[in-house]
Amino acid sequence: MSNALLTYNEVANEWLEHLVYKGNFVTLRTVLEDTGATKIIGALGCNDLAQTDVEGCKQRVTAFLKLVREISPDITIFMQSVMPILNVQSDFNQPEVETFNAWLKDSAESLGYCYIELDKPFKGPDGTLSDDYMYNATHINLSGGPVWYQELMKPENYYHFPEALMVEYAAATGEPLESAPEVPLPA
């Protein structure tokens, strides 16, 4: 099985055939059907918020989820929180990121995905992107990679975690995976 990193603009409209997969320009449908992917992680929002508002981002995520479900009805979808940013302009700012992340978290069950809350360790004292992890105003640096991975491995960061994956994990490891609480545990 292969992994692919796709942006919303590359996947939202199937007629945009500029994804490169095995040396060919293809659609999301081709990638999902050829790989037989059973899980997908979406990290949509940051670049979208730079292009549109929160409502537009909600529409884009909903369209993305619908498309993925049409192609692969049984796929498990994970949606990652948008990482913090600096307040670089009035129409693309941390309050918009917070609003969008809250919607992602609140919509997980109704839209059928697992929400992964990864943004908290990357926030500085003012709630925007920490100097420790800043590559630029909207991206984390290389120091953020290991932190992102550590947060990805914490069950308490997952909301609406699929029961089937808990069973799959237990079968593969011999250890039960506890369901993530509705409210994250204190650090």
Backbone torsions as a table, in degrees:
resi	resn	phi	psi	omega
1	MET	NA	143.1	179.9
2	SER	-103.8	160.1	173.2
3	ASN	-110.8	149.5	177.3
4	ALA	-141.9	143.9	175.3
5	LEU	-111.7	115.8	-174.6
6	LEU	-123.6	145.7	174.1
7	THR	-97.5	164.5	-179.6
8	TYR	-55.7	-45.9	-176.8
9	ASN	-61.8	-21.4	178.9
10	GLU	-85.9	-18.9	-173.4
11	VAL	-118.7	-21.9	-170.5
12	ALA	-65.4	-36.7	179.8
13	ASN	-114.1	114.9	-174.2
14	GLU	-62.5	-17.6	-179.8
15	TRP	-79.6	-8.8	174.7
16	LEU	-81.0	92.7	-174.3
17	GLU	-96.7	58.9	178.6
18	HIS	-121.2	20.8	169.9
19	LEU	-78.4	135.4	177.2
20	VAL	-99.2	121.6	-179.8
21	TYR	-140.8	120.3	-178.8
22	LYS	52.9	39.6	175.2
23	GLY	80.3	3.0	-179.2
24	ASN	-119.0	155.1	173.3
25	PHE	-86.8	123.0	-172.4
26	VAL	-138.4	176.6	175.8
27	THR	-101.2	169.3	174.7
28	LEU	-57.6	-39.5	179.4
29	ARG	-55.8	-46.3	-179.8
30	THR	-61.4	-46.0	-179.0
31	VAL	-61.0	-49.3	-177.4
32	LEU	-66.5	-40.9	-179.3
33	GLU	-69.8	-40.7	-179.1
34	ASP	-69.4	-38.0	-177.6
35	THR	-82.5	-24.0	-174.2
36	GLY	66.6	29.6	-176.9
37	ALA	-53.4	137.5	177.1
38	THR	-107.2	-12.3	180.0
39	LYS	-140.5	146.8	177.0
40	ILE	-142.1	139.7	176.2
41	ILE	-112.7	122.6	177.0
42	GLY	-100.8	132.6	174.7
43	ALA	-126.2	68.2	-176.7
44	LEU	-102.2	147.5	172.8
45	GLY	138.5	-50.5	-173.8
46	CYS	-62.8	-55.3	179.0
47	ASN	-65.6	-33.0	178.9
48	ASP	-66.7	-40.4	179.1
49	LEU	-64.3	-26.0	176.5
50	ALA	-73.4	-20.5	-176.8
51	GLN	-103.6	-24.8	-175.9
52	THR	-147.7	-174.5	179.6
53	ASP	-97.2	-177.7	-177.4
54	VAL	-59.7	-42.3	179.5
55	GLU	-62.1	-40.8	177.0
56	GLY	-62.8	-39.3	177.7
57	CYS	-65.0	-40.6	177.5
58	LYS	-59.8	-43.5	179.1
59	GLN	-63.7	-40.1	179.6
60	ARG	-65.0	-44.2	179.8
61	VAL	-64.6	-43.3	179.1
62	THR	-61.1	-41.9	178.0
63	ALA	-65.2	-41.2	178.1
64	PHE	-60.6	-48.0	-179.5
65	LEU	-61.6	-42.0	178.9
66	LYS	-61.2	-44.7	179.7
67	LEU	-63.2	-45.8	179.7
68	VAL	-61.1	-43.2	179.8
69	ARG	-65.8	-35.3	177.0
70	GLU	-64.1	-39.4	-178.0
71	ILE	-76.9	-45.3	-175.4
72	SER	-134.0	84.1	-174.5
73	PRO	-57.8	-28.5	-175.5
74	ASP	-100.2	6.2	-177.6
75	ILE	-67.6	145.3	174.4
76	THR	-91.8	126.2	-176.4
77	ILE	-111.1	131.9	172.6
78	PHE	-115.0	136.0	176.4
79	MET	-119.8	122.9	-177.9
80	GLN	-88.5	145.2	174.8
81	SER	-62.8	153.9	174.2
82	VAL	-76.9	135.6	179.8
83	MET	-71.5	155.5	179.2
84	PRO	-63.4	156.2	176.9
85	ILE	-133.4	169.7	169.3
86	LEU	-84.9	156.2	176.8
87	ASN	-78.0	85.0	-173.0
88	VAL	-85.5	-23.5	177.7
89	GLN	-158.2	160.5	-173.6
90	SER	-64.3	-31.5	-177.3
91	ASP	-97.8	7.8	176.0
92	PHE	-145.3	95.1	-170.1
93	ASN	-145.6	169.0	-177.9
94	GLN	-60.1	-38.2	176.1
95	PRO	-58.6	-36.2	175.2
96	GLU	-65.2	-41.3	178.1
97	VAL	-60.7	-44.6	179.7
98	GLU	-61.4	-43.8	179.3
99	THR	-62.4	-44.2	-179.5
100	PHE	-66.2	-44.3	177.9
101	ASN	-60.6	-40.5	178.0
102	ALA	-61.2	-40.9	177.9
103	TRP	-65.0	-43.9	178.4
104	LEU	-57.1	-44.8	-179.0
105	LYS	-65.7	-46.0	-177.8
106	ASP	-69.2	-25.1	-175.4
107	SER	-94.0	-4.8	-173.9
108	ALA	-54.1	-51.6	-176.9
109	GLU	-66.8	-47.3	-175.8
110	SER	-68.0	-30.0	-179.7
111	LEU	-97.8	-0.9	170.6
112	GLY	77.1	43.9	175.1
113	TYR	-139.4	168.4	175.0
114	CYS	-100.9	125.8	179.4
115	TYR	-90.2	132.8	178.4
116	ILE	-113.6	114.7	-178.6
117	GLU	-91.2	104.5	-174.3
118	LEU	-118.6	-2.3	-168.0
119	ASP	-81.7	-24.2	-170.7
120	LYS	-57.6	-44.6	-178.0
121	PRO	-66.1	-14.8	-176.2
122	PHE	-93.4	0.8	-178.7
123	LYS	-90.2	138.0	174.0
124	GLY	-85.4	-175.5	-177.8
125	PRO	-58.0	-29.1	-179.5
126	ASP	-91.1	3.6	177.9
127	GLY	87.9	-3.1	176.2
128	THR	-99.1	-177.6	-177.2
129	LEU	-57.0	125.6	-179.0
130	SER	-66.7	142.9	175.0
131	ASP	-57.8	-31.2	-178.8
132	ASP	-63.0	-27.4	-174.9
133	TYR	-117.9	11.1	-173.8
134	MET	-85.9	118.5	168.8
135	TYR	-88.2	-47.8	171.0
136	ASN	-149.8	-168.6	-173.4
137	ALA	-63.7	-19.1	-174.9
138	THR	-130.0	6.4	-178.1
139	HIS	-135.5	146.1	176.3
140	ILE	-82.6	155.9	179.6
141	ASN	-89.4	-176.1	-178.9
142	LEU	-63.7	-28.3	177.4
143	SER	-64.4	-23.8	-179.8
144	GLY	-75.3	-21.8	-177.9
145	GLY	-56.1	-53.3	179.2
146	PRO	-62.8	-34.7	178.2
147	VAL	-66.9	-44.0	177.4
148	TRP	-57.5	-45.9	-179.9
149	TYR	-62.1	-45.1	178.9
150	GLN	-59.5	-43.0	179.6
151	GLU	-66.5	-35.2	178.7
152	LEU	-63.8	-28.2	-177.5
153	MET	-86.4	-3.8	-177.1
154	LYS	-92.8	115.8	-179.8
155	PRO	-57.3	-28.0	-177.9
156	GLU	-69.4	-9.4	178.0
157	ASN	-90.4	0.1	-176.4
158	TYR	-104.8	134.5	178.5
159	TYR	-123.8	133.5	-177.4
160	HIS	64.7	47.2	-179.8
161	PHE	-71.0	129.9	-177.1
162	PRO	-64.3	127.5	178.4
163	GLU	-56.6	-37.3	-178.5
164	ALA	-59.8	-34.5	179.3
165	LEU	-73.6	-30.4	175.5
166	MET	-64.7	-40.5	177.7
167	VAL	-66.1	-43.5	179.1
168	GLU	-60.9	-43.2	179.5
169	TYR	-63.2	-46.9	-179.8
170	ALA	-60.5	-41.1	179.7
171	ALA	-66.5	-38.3	-177.3
172	ALA	-76.1	-32.2	-173.8
173	THR	-109.8	-16.8	-174.5
174	GLY	78.0	6.0	179.9
175	GLU	-121.1	135.1	177.2
176	PRO	-73.0	143.8	175.0
177	LEU	-104.0	119.8	-179.3
178	GLU	-71.9	141.6	177.3
179	SER	-66.5	142.3	177.6
180	ALA	-66.3	140.1	179.3
181	PRO	-69.7	161.5	177.8
182	GLU	-63.1	-35.3	177.6
183	VAL	-117.2	131.6	-177.8
184	PRO	-57.1	148.1	177.6
185	LEU	-70.3	148.9	176.7
186	PRO	-64.1	146.9	-177.9
187	ALA	-73.9	NA	NA
